[in-house]
């Protein structure tokens, strides 16, 4: 990957990757040879809370800014890859029920891909943000062998996103909602304590992965129980939302309550990966998101617990690997760019 100490013009055509988030957009450029022209986070405000019109304009600003930064003529851009949080269809239409990031009524059923395509006058290829991160992790890990390999990725954030990649391409499904791994219901023996209430997800399911392995799951289900076990913990005096966000810092210091909570999250993901092992038998299991954007010893511990609780047959243990999603904060934009490159080249 080229470092942009001295910005260069690519030798051939390029695609642009745009990662649209709740507060910021992140942009990158990928040339036809598979080289990223950006080696760091390049952000601007996403303005999604101001509604669709403002948000599309903010994406257009991100697009123009990344071309200027990399010295890339607009005429070399063949396509734009866009990812957003879900739920949305495979065509980039935000769910009619909205979502955490797209809560205003004006977003419900909004065609964000089509609107950006009209604004830029270029083909726009859409991906769910967790799918994009999964795709980038897959291509970065397997390189030239990506099209011969399969993987499953769990991206732990406010919710739990995911992606299933087969033969180098994201499995999107009939309605574009394949890889919603957070809403897979898992067996809870070995995960919950005997007296622990059954966790409930915002989607209405009980005992799905997101009800445990997400920031929302920590605040809604896990901390209220563990505070009964650790009533004198400093976080017990904080508002539950703030306490949930602060918990990772305690985990890095090996605080017993934090390790109990994150241990349950890791075990839940292990149960999910066990289902994946019997469903798609992937070459790699990837773990990403805020839970591993942490001190190296903590994220390695978390990954080790996930691996320990993923039940693989001996043949699968020899064939599969467990890895962290690389370049975490850039993975979405890079995965969106990879999807665009695949579409153009294919």
C-alpha positions in Angstrom: 0.0 0.0 0.0 1.4 3.4 -0.9 1.8 6.0 1.7 0.6 9.4 0.7 3.5 11.5 2.0 3.8 12.4 -1.7 0.4 12.3 -3.3 0.5 10.5 -6.6 -1.9 10.2 -9.5 -2.8 6.6 -10.2 -1.5 4.9 -13.3 -5.0 3.8 -14.4 -8.7 4.0 -13.4 -9.9 3.9 -9.8 -12.9 3.4 -7.6 -13.8 5.4 -4.5 -15.0 3.9 -1.3 -17.3 5.9 1.0 -18.2 4.6 4.5 -21.2 6.4 5.9 -21.6 6.4 9.7 -23.7 7.9 12.4 -21.3 10.9 12.8 -18.6 10.7 10.1 -18.0 9.6 6.6 -14.7 7.9 5.8 -13.3 7.9 2.2 -10.6 6.0 0.3 -9.4 5.4 -3.3 -8.5 2.0 -4.7 -6.8 1.8 -8.1 -7.3 -0.9 -10.8 -4.2 -2.8 -9.6 -5.6 -3.2 -6.1 -3.6 -0.5 -4.4 -5.2 1.9 -1.9 -4.0 5.5 -2.4 -4.8 6.4 1.2 -3.1 4.9 4.3 -5.1 6.7 7.0 -8.6 7.7 8.1 -10.0 10.6 6.0 -13.2 11.8 7.6 -15.8 14.5 7.3 -19.1 15.0 9.2 -21.8 12.6 7.8 -24.8 14.9 8.8 -27.2 11.9 8.8 -29.2 13.4 11.7 -29.9 16.4 9.4 -31.8 14.2 7.0 -31.2 12.6 3.6 -30.6 15.8 1.6 -27.8 17.0 3.9 -26.3 13.6 4.2 -26.1 13.1 0.4 -24.3 16.5 0.1 -21.9 15.5 2.9 -21.1 12.3 0.9 -20.5 14.4 -2.2 -18.1 16.5 -0.1 -16.3 13.4 1.0 -16.0 12.2 -2.6 -14.6 15.5 -3.8 -12.2 15.7 -0.8 -10.6 12.3 -1.3 -10.0 13.0 -5.0 -8.3 16.3 -4.2 -6.2 14.7 -1.4 -4.9 11.9 -3.6 -4.5 14.0 -6.7 -7.0 11.8 -8.6 -8.7 13.3 -11.7 -12.5 12.8 -11.5 -12.3 11.4 -15.1 -10.4 8.3 -13.8 -13.2 7.3 -11.4 -15.2 4.3 -12.8 -17.5 3.7 -9.8 -18.2 4.5 -6.1 -18.6 1.9 -3.4 -20.9 3.1 -0.6 -21.6 1.4 2.7 -24.0 2.4 5.5 -25.3 0.8 8.7 -28.4 -1.4 8.1 -30.9 -2.6 7.9 -31.2 -1.8 4.2 -31.9 -3.8 1.0 -29.2 -5.1 -1.3 -30.0 -2.1 -3.5 -29.3 0.4 -0.8 -32.9 1.3 0.3 -33.0 2.1 4.0 -35.5 -0.1 5.9 -39.0 1.2 6.1 -38.6 0.9 9.9 -35.5 3.0 9.9 -32.6 2.2 12.2 -30.5 3.7 15.0 -28.6 5.9 12.5 -31.5 6.7 10.2 -34.2 7.3 12.8 -36.0 10.3 11.2 -39.1 9.5 9.1 -37.5 11.1 6.0 -35.0 8.2 6.0 -37.6 5.4 6.1 -37.5 3.7 2.7 -35.0 6.2 1.3 -32.9 5.0 -1.7 -29.5 6.3 -0.5 -27.6 4.5 -3.2 -29.8 5.9 -6.0 -29.7 9.4 -4.5 -25.8 9.4 -4.3 -25.6 8.0 -7.9 -27.8 10.8 -9.2 -25.8 13.4 -7.3 -22.4 12.2 -8.5 -23.3 11.0 -11.9 -21.4 7.8 -11.4 -22.3 4.2 -10.8 -22.7 3.5 -7.0 -22.4 0.0 -5.6 -23.9 -0.5 -2.2 -23.0 -2.7 0.8 -24.1 -3.0 4.4 -21.3 -1.6 6.6 -20.6 -4.9 8.4 -20.6 -6.7 5.0 -18.1 -4.2 3.7 -15.8 -4.8 6.7 -16.2 -8.5 6.3 -15.3 -8.3 2.6 -12.2 -6.2 3.3 -11.0 -8.5 6.0 -11.4 -11.4 3.6 -9.5 -9.8 0.7 -6.8 -8.5 2.9 -6.3 -11.9 4.6 -6.4 -14.1 1.5 -5.0 -11.8 -1.1 -4.8 -13.5 -4.5 -6.5 -16.6 -3.1 -9.6 -14.6 -2.0 -11.8 -16.0 -4.7 -11.1 -19.5 -3.6 -11.8 -19.0 0.1 -14.8 -18.4 2.4 -15.1 -16.6 5.7 -17.6 -15.4 8.3 -17.1 -12.1 10.2 -18.8 -10.8 13.4 -18.6 -7.0 13.8 -19.4 -6.0 17.4 -20.7 -2.5 17.8 -23.9 -0.8 19.0 -25.5 -3.9 17.5 -23.8 -7.0 16.1 -23.3 -6.9 12.3 -21.7 -9.6 10.2 -20.9 -10.9 6.8 -20.6 -14.2 5.0 -18.1 -14.3 2.2 -18.1 -17.2 -0.3 -15.6 -17.5 -3.2 -14.5 -13.9 -2.5 -18.0 -12.3 -2.7 -20.5 -11.3 0.0 -23.5 -13.5 0.3 -26.4 -10.9 0.2 -29.5 -13.1 0.0 -32.9 -12.7 -1.6 -33.8 -9.5 0.3 -30.2 -8.3 0.8 -30.3 -9.3 4.5 -28.1 -12.3 4.6 -25.3 -12.1 7.1 -27.5 -10.5 9.8 -25.6 -12.6 12.3 -26.7 -10.6 15.3 -30.2 -12.0 15.0 -29.1 -15.7 14.9 -30.5 -17.3 18.1 -27.9 -19.3 19.9 -28.0 -22.0 22.6 -27.3 -20.2 25.9 -26.0 -23.1 28.1 -22.4 -22.3 29.0 -23.0 -18.6 28.2 -25.4 -17.3 30.9 -25.2 -17.8 34.7 -27.9 -20.1 36.2 -29.9 -17.2 37.7 -29.4 -14.8 34.8 -32.5 -13.5 33.0 -32.9 -14.4 29.3 -31.5 -11.5 27.3 -33.9 -9.7 24.9 -32.8 -8.0 21.7 -34.3 -4.7 20.4 -35.5 -6.7 17.4 -37.9 -8.7 19.6 -35.9 -11.9 19.7 -34.8 -13.5 22.9 -31.3 -15.0 23.1 -29.9 -13.9 19.8 -26.2 -13.0 19.5 -26.8 -9.2 19.5 -28.8 -9.4 22.8 -25.4 -10.3 24.4 -22.6 -9.4 22.1 -23.2 -5.7 21.5 -23.0 -2.4 23.3 -26.8 -2.4 23.4 -26.7 -5.9 25.0 -24.3 -4.7 27.6 -26.5 -1.8 28.7 -29.8 -3.6 28.4 -29.1 -7.1 29.5 -25.6 -7.8 30.9 -24.7 -4.9 33.2 -28.1 -4.9 35.1 -27.4 -8.5 36.0 -23.7 -8.2 36.8 -24.3 -5.1 39.0 -26.3 -7.4 41.3 -23.1 -9.4 41.7 -20.8 -6.4 42.0 -23.0 -3.8 43.7 -20.1 -1.7 44.9 -18.5 -1.4 41.4 -17.7 2.3 40.5 -19.8 2.0 37.3 -22.9 1.0 39.2 -23.3 4.7 40.1 -23.2 5.8 36.5 -26.1 6.1 34.0 -26.3 2.7 32.3 -25.4 3.9 28.9 -22.3 5.7 30.1 -21.3 2.7 32.1 -21.6 0.4 29.1 -19.3 2.7 27.0 -16.8 2.9 29.8 -16.7 -0.9 30.4 -14.0 -1.7 27.8 -11.5 0.5 29.6 -12.1 -1.5 32.7 -11.7 -4.7 30.7 -8.3 -3.5 29.6 -7.4 -3.3 33.3 -8.6 -6.8 33.9 -11.5 -5.7 36.1 -13.5 -8.8 37.2 -16.9 -7.4 36.4 -15.8 -6.2 32.9 -14.1 -9.6 32.2 -17.3 -11.4 33.2 -19.4 -9.3 30.8 -16.9 -9.5 27.9 -16.4 -13.2 28.6 -20.1 -13.8 28.0 -19.9 -11.8 24.8 -17.0 -13.9 23.5 -18.7 -17.1 24.5 -21.9 -16.0 22.6 -19.8 -15.3 19.5 -18.2 -18.7 19.9 -21.7 -20.3 19.8 -22.4 -18.3 16.6 -19.2 -19.4 15.0 -20.0 -23.0 15.9 -23.3 -22.7 14.0 -21.3 -21.2 11.1 -18.9 -24.1 11.2 -21.8 -26.5 10.6 -23.5 -24.3 8.1 -20.8 -22.9 5.8 -17.5 -24.4 7.2 -15.5 -21.3 6.4 -11.7 -21.0 6.0 -11.6 -18.0 8.4 -13.5 -16.5 11.3 -13.0 -12.7 11.6 -13.8 -10.6 14.6 -14.1 -6.8 14.4 -15.8 -3.7 15.8 -15.4 -1.6 18.9 -14.8 -4.5 21.3 -11.5 -5.2 19.6 -10.5 -1.6 19.0 -8.7 -2.0 22.3 -5.4 -2.6 23.9 -3.6 -5.6 22.2 -3.6 -7.9 25.3 -7.4 -7.4 25.8 -8.4 -8.0 22.2 -6.1 -11.1 22.0 -7.8 -12.4 25.2 -11.2 -11.8 23.7 -10.3 -13.5 20.5 -8.8 -16.5 22.4 -12.1 -16.9 24.4 -14.1 -16.8 21.1 -11.8 -19.5 19.7 -12.0 -21.6 22.8 -15.8 -21.6 22.7 -16.1 -22.3 19.0 -16.5 -26.1 18.7 -14.7 -27.3 15.6 -14.0 -30.8 14.5 -10.3 -31.7 14.2 -10.4 -31.4 10.4 -11.9 -27.9 10.7 -9.3 -26.8 13.3 -6.6 -27.7 10.9 -8.2 -25.9 8.0 -9.6 -22.7 9.6 -8.1 -19.6 11.2 -9.3 -17.0 13.7 -8.3 -13.4 13.0 -9.1 -9.8 13.9 -10.5 -7.5 11.1 -7.4 -5.4 10.0 -7.4 -1.6 9.8 -10.6 -1.5 11.8 -11.6 2.1 11.4 -10.8 2.0 7.6 -12.3 -1.4 6.9 -15.8 -0.2 5.9 -14.6 2.3 3.2 -12.0 -0.2 2.0 -14.5 -3.0 1.7 -17.0 -0.7 -0.1 -14.1 0.1 -2.6 -13.3 -3.6 -3.0 -17.0 -4.3 -3.8 -16.9 -1.5 -6.4 -13.7 -2.8 -7.9 -15.1 -6.3 -8.2 -18.2 -5.0 -9.9 -16.3 -2.9 -12.4 -13.6 -5.5 -13.1 -16.2 -8.4 -13.2 
